[in-house]
Amino acid sequence: MNKKNLWVSIIFTYAVLCFFSCNSLFNEEEDSQVYLPAPMVTTNSTSVTISCNTSENTLWINVFRSEDSVEPYNIGQIIPKKKFSNSVQFIDNHMDPAKNYKYYIRSAIKDETGIIHSNTKSVSVDAIGSATGEIAVSFSGTITYDGTSVLTFSALPTASQGDACITISNGKTTLFIPVTTTTLELRDLLPEDFIGVPLTTKGLVAQIATEDTKNKWDMYYWSPKTNASILDAADTSKILSSITVEVGATGNTGMDY
């Protein structure tokens, strides 16, 4: 398969923050940044609907969720395909019926001065007893890297819903790459800003992708991450802190995750 067909057949999603920095993004009590009001939410017997306000210059919207003793994590992203200033409804119907949650919004707007990031305060939602449960990725195998460009999975990860994806980060941007085969040839898949730099994984997630063709936006829902280490193919007792692909393809770059 040539490079063009690969980019057509494999959906890469870009998200805007890092798993390791989520807590500092929404530390309302300790930091001095100005927070926007908490998003409006409505609930029914199985789900929570979060209203995400937008402007015509909105680049992306991320929805975060947290629970007791767990720092906020990204459960989804909305990417407009055209300028619009309506409220977008993000529905969370993948919740643990025994958990109370908090929701936050992080967004980016482009104006004449550049890109402005903004965070909202949190809104709390009590446990919804009829919720159907969180989605997740199951993986009992190993992931190895051959030192050049190939990731090998000893078994395929399984998503309870959607696609099982591995996250690959260059420190600014994270790609969500669907794992549909036990071998991923990274030099055929990664954009140019992922080449020749240390790459890490934040783990595996289940991804549900939807497209609103009427309003022209893409929406992604992500499960909590499942930890996964990358091992050295030459010595599988060694966990690699990072990997580097020296020669690769070019493609669209993403947004900082």
Number of C-alpha atoms within 10 A of each C-alpha: 7 7 13 11 9 12 15 9 9 13 13 18 21 22 23 21 20 19 16 12 13 17 15 12 17 22 14 16 6 8 10 8 12 11 14 14 13 17 17 13 17 11 15 11 11 17 18 21 17 22 18 22 16 20 13 13 16 22 21 24 27 24 23 20 21 21 15 10 6 9 18 25 24 26 21 23 25 24 19 21 15 13 15 16 12 13 12 18 15 21 16 19 19 20 22 17 17 13 16 15 19 16 25 25 27 23 22 18 17 15 10 5 6 8 14 12 14 16 21 19 18 21 17 15 16 12 15 22 14 14 20 15 16 16 21 22 23 15 18 10 11 16 20 22 22 14 14 14 20 17 21 19 19 14 14 19 24 20 20 14 15 19 21 27 25 23 23 20 21 21 16 15 20 29 25 24 23 22 18 14 11 13 17 18 13 19 20 20 21 24 17 16 17 28 20 14 15 15 18 19 21 18 19 30 30 27 27 17 16 12 14 11 9 6 14 14 18 17 20 20 23 26 25 17 20 15 12 17 18 22 22 19 18 11 10 14 9 13 15 15 13 15 23 18 18 14 16 19 15 16 15 10 15 17 15 16 20
